[in-house]
Amino acid sequence: MQPFMKIHTALQKGEYHLNHCEDYIFTGSIGADIVLCAVMDGCTMGIDSYFAATLTGKLLGKLAKVMGYM
């Protein structure tokens, strides 16, 4: 099935992100007609903020996959 919309992102490392981008973006489809898009904002100076943003994104991905099967 062809995707019905093209999604462009501009996620990149910020000025104070030394090793990697601390934000996380997720785009996925739930069934044929629904697209789930989410951006998790990791705090630049927060401790383990990248972990929380990534964990939330991974959980959304798993939920989208399960909901797509239902």
C-alpha positions in Angstrom: 0.0 0.0 0.0 1.3 3.4 -0.9 1.7 6.0 1.9 -0.9 8.8 1.5 1.4 11.5 2.8 5.1 12.3 2.8 6.4 13.4 6.2 9.5 15.5 6.4 11.5 16.1 9.6 14.3 18.4 10.6 15.5 16.7 13.7 19.1 17.5 14.4 21.6 18.1 17.2 21.3 21.4 19.0 24.0 23.8 20.0 24.3 22.3 23.5 23.8 18.7 22.6 27.4 17.4 22.6 27.0 13.8 21.7 23.6 13.3 20.1 20.2 14.9 19.7 18.3 14.6 22.9 14.8 14.8 21.3 13.0 11.8 19.7 10.5 11.8 16.9 8.1 9.0 16.0 5.9 8.6 13.0 4.0 5.4 12.4 0.7 4.2 11.0 -2.1 2.6 13.0 -4.0 0.7 10.4 -4.7 2.0 6.9 -6.1 5.4 7.7 -4.4 6.7 10.8 -0.9 8.1 11.2 0.6 8.6 14.7 3.1 11.5 14.9 4.8 12.4 18.2 7.8 14.5 19.2 9.4 13.9 22.6 11.5 16.8 23.9 14.6 15.8 25.8 15.8 18.5 28.1 19.3 19.8 27.2 20.6 20.0 30.8 18.4 17.3 32.3 19.9 14.1 33.7 18.8 11.1 31.7 16.3 13.2 29.6 17.3 11.4 26.4 16.5 8.1 28.0 13.0 9.3 28.9 12.3 10.7 25.5 13.6 7.6 23.7 11.7 5.2 26.0 8.4 7.1 25.4 9.0 7.0 21.6 9.8 3.3 21.7 6.6 2.6 23.7 4.5 4.6 21.3 6.0 2.5 18.4 5.1 -0.7 20.2 1.6 0.5 20.9 1.1 1.6 17.2 2.3 -1.8 16.1 -0.1 -3.6 18.4 -3.0 -1.3 17.6 -2.3 -1.9 13.9 -2.7 -5.6 14.3 -6.1 -5.2 16.1 
